[in-house]
Amino acid sequence: MPEPNVNHSTFVVERTYPQSPARVFASFAEAGRKRRWYAEGDHEIQEYDLDFRVGGGERFRYRFKAGHPVAGSEIDNESTYQDIVPEQRIVLTQKMSLNGIPVSVAVITLEFLSADGGTDLVLTNQGTYVGWPDGAKMVEMGWNSLLDRLRGEVAA
């Protein structure tokens, strides 16, 4: 029997920010703000679009630059917003492809909870990883890094 090439994983990432839920939520809802902390980095952005509404979506396509272990490879993230409660919750589905081949599909829930004058952000990622044994670990590392970057955006 061949080894399974599909893995499933659920992980939770939590952060506390000293800013209000409205400010933290806006960093997900406003295209310019989200692009700064979510899309920009050490890769070449091919496309970034955000239509923040239930039924709307987000597309982020980029190529790794020279010096990266998979330089020249292209990542494509396509998301659809399933549920939005302003300043409280975002639920989206996301498909990630590597060089045109789907490698993960996830349901991602973001909860924005008031906490002592700030916000507790709880991200739950429920993913299926196809042909990517380390996918869950890599995606969790990615979210940890992104939510650390978010700290600078909400403070600005």
N, C-alpha and C positions, 0 to 999 in steps of 0.2 A: 504494500500500500504506500503510495507517495506521501511525503510529508505535507501537511497542510500549509498553504501559502497565504492564509488569511488569519490575522490576529485581531482580537477585540480588546479594548481597554477603556476604562473610565478613570479619569484623574481629576482632581480638584486643585486649583491654584488660588490662593487668597492673598490679598494685599490690603493694607489700610493706608488711606491718603488723608491728609489733614484738610482737604478741601471738601466742599459740599457735594452731595450726590448730583445736584444739577451740573456742577462744573465737571465732575468726572464723567458723567453721562454724555455731556456735550463733546468730549474728546472722542467718543465713538460715533456721534451723530453728525458732526460737521466735517465735511470732506477735507478741507484744508488742514484742520487740526489732526484728524485721524491719519492722513497721509504722512505728516511729519514724524509721528512716533511709531506708526505701524508699517509704513511702506518704505520710507527712506532708510538707507543703510549702505553696506559695502557690496552692493549689487547694482546692476543697471536696470532701472524701471522701464519696462516695455509698455505697460498700460496700467492705469489706476483710475477706476470709476466707482462712485458711491451713489446709490439711490436709496437713501435711508427712509424706508417706509415698509409696512407689512406688504409682502409680495415683491418688494424691490430687492435690489441686490448690490453686491460689491464684486468687482473683478480686479485682481492684482496679479499682474504677470511680470516676472523679472528674470534676468539672466545673471548667473554668477560671473564675476570678473576674474581676470587672470590672477593666479596665486591661490585661488580657492581650490580645495580638493576635487571639486566637480566643475571647474571653470568651463564656461560655455553652456552648461546645462540650464534649461529653462524650467522655472516653477510657475504654475498657473493655479491660483486659488479663485474659485467661483463660489460665492455665497448667496443664499436667499434668506431674507428676513421673514421668519415665521410668526413672531410675536414681538411687539414693542409696547412697553408701558413706560412712558417718559419718567426718567429719573429713578426707575425701579428695576426694570428687567428688559433684557434683549435675548431672544432665542433665534438662532440661525442654523441653517444647514450649510455645510461647506464641503466641496470636493477639491482635493489637491491632486494635480497631475505633475509628473516629472517627464519632460521631453515628450509631452502629448499622451503619456500613459497614466491613467488614474492610479494613484497609490494610496489614497485615503478618502474616506467619507465620514463626516462627523456631524453630530448635533452638539452645538455649543450654547450653553446658557450662561448669561452674565447677570448677576444680581447686585444691585447697588443699595446697600443697607446703611442707614444713618447710624453714626457711632460717635458719640462725644465730640460733636462739632465737625466731624469729618465723615469719611465713607469707608465702609468695609466692602470691598469688591470681591465677590466669589464667582470664579469661573469654573464651570463643570464641562469637561470635554468627554463625550462618549463617541469613541471612534472605532472604525473598521479599517484595518491596514492590509492592503493587498500586495503581496510580494515584497513587503518591507518589514522584516522582522524587528528592526529597531525603531519602527515608526512612532510608536507611542512615546518612547523615551525621547526621541528627537523633537516631537511636537511639544511635549511638556517642557523641555528645555527652551524651545522657542517662545512659548507663552511666558515662561518665567522671565526671559530676557525682555520681551515686549512690555510686560507689565512693569518692569523696572524702568524702561524708557518712558512709559506713560507718566511716571512720577515727575519727570522734568516738564512734560507738556502741561499737566494740570497746575504745576507751580508757576508757570510763566504768565 
